[in-house]
């Protein structure tokens, strides 16, 4: 009889102990916000794009081995893409979208306006539809109709000085293949102006002086802004224009054997 009593007590204690342990266990997953428009692909709020079947079933996040901040199928100049998911991913790149600007934008009419809660909310909404990518309100201007540029009527309090104004007195020169801006300017009896390189380091400015074949790509190099020459190796995207994502490394003496530089001379 005593043995049965002991067994019952032990069973009661073990079940209570187990119950207490389970109550203290907490599995907390970081849940991702994701796009839901596409059938095969989606992008999450971290900027990753992946196949819908590869999404983590618990966190709803794309694998971190996926492409992040990908602009595949996007025209960086117009900020328009032929894929909704890649538009959101490209838009989420801090290089392309300023959090400070986006969170100041108003949604809807003034009487019911609110601001965006996050950059993801802005990108997901902006890439889905835009009045600036349609014609006659029922047809798209082109296949590149997923656009993430700031609305043309937005007012965010940013610097509105036109680049042309900042280039007053500057002679914008297209250098020869492989030449630095120091050489390009010197050949015209002038000198390169280092602090004006950042003014030229924008796709809309580069395309005014170079053909670019419609492509303007983000890169990193002291020889930028520049255009890749047409006989360059294929992996360098011949004919494309390049702007630097790291403005601090722009220099007048930078050069590359397969590019022609855009230079500010005076």
C-alpha positions in Angstrom: 0.0 0.0 0.0 2.8 2.4 0.9 4.5 1.8 -2.5 1.3 2.7 -4.4 1.0 5.9 -2.3 4.6 6.8 -3.1 4.1 6.2 -6.8 1.0 8.4 -6.8 2.9 11.2 -5.0 5.8 11.0 -7.5 3.4 11.0 -10.5 1.7 14.1 -9.2 5.0 15.9 -8.5 6.4 15.1 -12.0 3.2 16.2 -13.8 3.2 19.5 -11.9 6.9 20.0 -12.6 6.4 19.3 -16.3 3.4 21.6 -16.5 5.4 24.4 -14.9 8.3 24.0 -17.4 5.9 24.1 -20.4 4.3 27.3 -19.1 7.7 29.0 -19.0 8.8 28.0 -22.5 8.2 30.8 -25.1 9.0 30.5 -28.8 8.9 34.0 -30.2 9.3 34.3 -34.0 10.0 37.5 -35.8 7.0 37.7 -38.2 7.7 39.3 -41.5 5.3 41.5 -43.5 5.2 40.3 -47.1 3.7 41.1 -50.4 0.7 39.0 -51.4 0.1 40.1 -54.9 2.2 37.6 -56.9 1.4 33.9 -57.5 5.0 32.7 -57.5 7.2 35.3 -55.8 7.0 37.6 -52.8 9.2 40.1 -51.1 9.4 40.6 -47.3 9.9 43.8 -45.3 13.6 43.1 -45.0 14.0 43.5 -48.8 14.4 39.9 -49.7 12.7 38.4 -52.8 12.0 34.6 -52.9 9.8 31.9 -54.3 6.6 31.7 -52.3 7.3 28.0 -51.6 10.6 28.8 -49.9 9.1 31.1 -47.2 9.5 30.1 -43.6 6.1 28.7 -42.6 6.4 30.2 -39.1 8.2 33.5 -39.5 6.8 34.2 -43.0 10.3 35.6 -44.0 12.2 34.8 -47.1 15.5 32.8 -46.6 18.4 35.1 -46.0 20.2 33.4 -48.9 17.6 35.0 -51.3 18.3 38.2 -53.3 18.1 41.3 -51.2 17.3 44.8 -52.5 17.3 43.4 -56.0 16.4 45.7 -58.9 16.1 42.8 -61.4 13.8 44.1 -64.2 13.9 47.7 -63.0 15.0 50.9 -64.7 16.9 52.7 -61.9 16.5 56.0 -63.7 12.7 56.0 -63.9 12.4 53.8 -60.8 9.9 51.6 -62.5 10.0 47.8 -62.7 8.2 45.1 -64.7 7.7 43.0 -61.5 5.8 44.0 -58.4 7.9 42.0 -56.0 11.3 43.2 -57.4 9.9 46.8 -57.3 9.2 46.5 -53.6 12.7 44.9 -53.0 14.5 47.6 -55.0 12.4 50.3 -53.3 13.4 49.1 -49.8 17.1 49.7 -50.5 18.0 52.8 -48.4 20.1 54.0 -51.3 16.9 54.4 -53.4 14.3 55.4 -50.7 14.9 57.8 -47.8 13.1 56.7 -44.7 13.0 60.3 -43.5 11.2 61.4 -46.7 8.8 58.6 -46.9 7.5 58.8 -43.4 6.6 62.5 -43.9 4.4 61.7 -47.0 0.6 62.0 -46.6 -1.7 59.3 -47.7 -5.1 60.2 -49.1 -6.9 63.5 -49.0 -5.9 66.1 -46.4 -9.1 65.6 -44.4 -8.4 61.9 -43.9 -4.6 62.0 -44.4 -2.2 59.9 -42.4 1.5 59.1 -42.8 3.1 55.8 -43.7 3.9 53.6 -40.8 7.0 52.1 -42.4 9.1 52.2 -45.6 7.7 48.7 -46.4 4.1 50.1 -46.3 5.2 52.9 -48.7 7.0 50.5 -51.1 4.2 47.9 -51.1 1.6 50.5 -51.8 3.5 52.7 -54.2 4.7 49.8 -56.4 1.2 48.3 -56.6 -0.4 51.3 -58.3 0.5 54.7 -59.5 -1.5 57.3 -61.4 1.8 58.3 -63.1 2.2 54.9 -64.8 -1.1 54.8 -66.6 -2.7 56.5 -69.6 -6.4 57.2 -70.0 -6.8 55.7 -66.5 -7.2 52.1 -67.9 -4.0 51.3 -69.7 -0.4 51.1 -68.6 2.3 53.3 -70.3 4.6 50.3 -70.6 5.4 46.9 -69.0 7.5 48.9 -66.4 4.4 50.1 -64.5 5.4 49.2 -61.0 7.0 52.4 -59.9 8.4 53.5 -56.5 9.5 57.1 -57.1 8.1 59.8 -54.8 4.8 61.3 -56.0 5.5 64.2 -58.3 3.3 66.5 -56.2 4.8 65.5 -52.9 6.3 68.1 -50.6 8.8 66.7 -48.1 10.9 69.8 -47.4 14.0 68.4 -49.2 16.5 70.5 -51.1 14.9 71.7 -54.4 17.9 73.4 -55.9 18.2 72.2 -59.5 21.4 70.4 -60.5 21.8 72.8 -63.4 22.0 75.7 -61.0 24.7 73.9 -59.0 26.7 73.5 -62.2 26.8 77.2 -63.0 30.3 78.0 -64.3 31.2 74.3 -64.7 32.1 72.8 -68.1 30.7 69.2 -68.1 33.1 67.0 -70.1 32.9 63.4 -71.3 36.4 62.0 -71.0 38.2 59.5 -73.3 38.2 55.8 -72.5 40.5 55.1 -69.6 41.2 58.8 -68.8 40.7 60.3 -65.3 38.8 63.6 -64.9 42.1 65.3 -64.2 43.3 64.3 -67.6 40.0 65.1 -69.3 39.9 68.6 -67.9 43.6 69.2 -68.4 43.3 68.4 -72.1 40.9 71.4 -72.3 43.1 73.7 -70.3 41.0 73.4 -67.2 41.0 71.6 -63.8 38.6 69.0 -62.3 36.4 70.4 -59.6 36.1 67.6 -57.0 33.1 68.9 -55.1 31.0 68.9 -58.2 31.4 65.2 -58.9 28.5 64.4 -56.5 26.2 66.8 -58.5 26.9 64.7 -61.7 26.6 61.4 -59.8 22.9 61.0 -60.7 21.2 59.0 -63.5 19.1 61.9 -64.8 22.3 64.0 -65.2 24.5 61.3 -66.7 21.9 60.5 -69.3 21.9 64.1 -70.5 25.5 63.7 -71.6 25.8 60.0 -72.4 23.7 57.6 -74.3 23.5 54.9 -71.6 21.3 52.7 -73.7 18.5 53.3 -71.3 20.3 51.6 -68.4 21.8 53.4 -65.4 23.2 51.1 -62.8 24.3 51.5 -59.2 28.0 50.6 -58.6 31.0 51.5 -56.5 34.1 53.1 -58.0 36.2 56.2 -57.9 35.9 56.4 -61.7 32.2 57.3 -61.6 30.0 58.7 -62.8 30.9 57.1 -66.1 29.7 55.1 -69.1 30.9 51.6 -69.8 32.4 51.4 -73.3 30.7 49.2 -75.9 33.7 46.8 -76.3 33.9 46.1 -72.6 33.5 42.5 -71.3 29.8 41.4 -71.2 29.8 41.1 -67.4 30.5 44.8 -67.2 27.2 45.7 -69.0 28.7 47.5 -72.1 26.9 50.7 -72.9 25.4 51.2 -69.4 26.0 54.2 -67.3 27.3 53.9 -63.7 26.7 56.0 -60.6 28.5 55.4 -57.3 26.6 54.4 -54.2 29.5 55.6 -52.1 29.9 59.3 -52.9 32.9 59.7 -50.6 35.1 57.7 -52.9 34.5 59.8 -56.0 37.7 61.5 -57.1 39.1 63.4 -60.0 42.0 61.0 -60.5 39.9 57.8 -60.6 39.9 55.9 -63.9 39.1 52.5 -65.4 40.2 51.0 -68.7 36.7 50.2 -69.7 34.8 53.4 -68.9 34.5 57.0 -70.0 34.1 59.5 -67.2 31.7 62.4 -66.9 33.7 65.3 -65.4 33.2 68.7 -64.0 35.8 71.1 -65.3 36.5 74.8 -64.6 
